[in-house]
């Protein structure tokens, strides 16, 4: 699995987790969803993603988006 696919899976899991936490724990977890969305948006324009850097250091092979 390449870094691109790992990042899509990670972002999707974080969004789903934040929705579950918002529903069952506290409505303030909606801010977590906002943070994930804002991070995805800035990553699309700047190419910088802290999670991608972390996964790359863990040895996940690079895909075409994160070179």
C-alpha positions as CSV (number, residue, x, y, z in Angstrom):
1,X,0.0,0.0,0.0
2,X,1.4,3.4,-1.0
3,X,1.5,6.5,1.1
4,X,-1.4,8.0,-1.0
5,X,-3.7,5.2,-0.1
6,X,-2.6,5.1,3.5
7,X,-3.4,8.9,3.8
8,X,-6.9,8.4,2.3
9,X,-7.6,5.6,4.7
10,X,-6.2,7.5,7.7
11,X,-8.2,10.7,6.8
12,X,-11.4,8.7,6.3
13,X,-10.9,6.9,9.6
14,X,-10.4,10.2,11.4
15,X,-13.5,11.7,9.9
16,X,-15.6,8.6,10.9
17,X,-14.1,8.6,14.4
18,X,-14.9,12.2,14.9
19,X,-18.5,11.7,13.8
20,X,-18.9,8.8,16.2
21,X,-17.3,10.8,19.1
22,X,-19.6,13.8,18.2
23,X,-22.7,11.6,18.3
24,X,-21.9,9.6,21.4
25,X,-19.5,11.6,23.6
26,X,-19.8,15.4,23.0
27,X,-20.9,17.7,20.3
28,X,-17.6,19.6,20.8
29,X,-15.8,16.7,18.9
30,X,-17.2,18.4,15.8
31,X,-14.2,20.6,16.0
32,X,-12.1,17.5,15.4
33,X,-13.9,17.0,12.1
34,X,-13.3,20.7,11.2
35,X,-9.6,20.2,12.0
36,X,-9.3,17.1,9.8
37,X,-11.1,18.8,6.9
38,X,-9.0,22.0,7.2
39,X,-5.8,19.9,7.3
40,X,-6.9,18.0,4.1
41,X,-7.7,21.3,2.4
42,X,-4.3,22.9,3.2
43,X,-2.5,19.8,2.2
44,X,-4.2,19.9,-1.2
45,X,-2.8,23.4,-1.8
46,X,0.6,23.2,0.0
47,X,1.6,19.6,-0.4
48,X,2.5,19.5,3.3
49,X,0.9,17.0,5.6
50,X,2.3,16.1,9.0
51,X,0.7,12.6,9.0
52,X,2.2,11.9,5.6
53,X,5.7,12.8,7.0
54,X,5.1,10.5,9.9
55,X,4.0,7.5,7.8
56,X,6.9,8.1,5.4
57,X,9.3,7.9,8.4
58,X,7.6,4.7,9.4
59,X,8.6,3.2,6.0
60,X,5.4,3.4,4.0
61,X,6.5,3.7,0.3
62,X,5.8,7.0,-1.4
63,X,3.0,7.4,-3.9
64,X,2.7,9.9,-6.7
65,X,1.1,12.6,-4.5
66,X,3.6,12.8,-1.7
67,X,7.0,12.9,-3.5
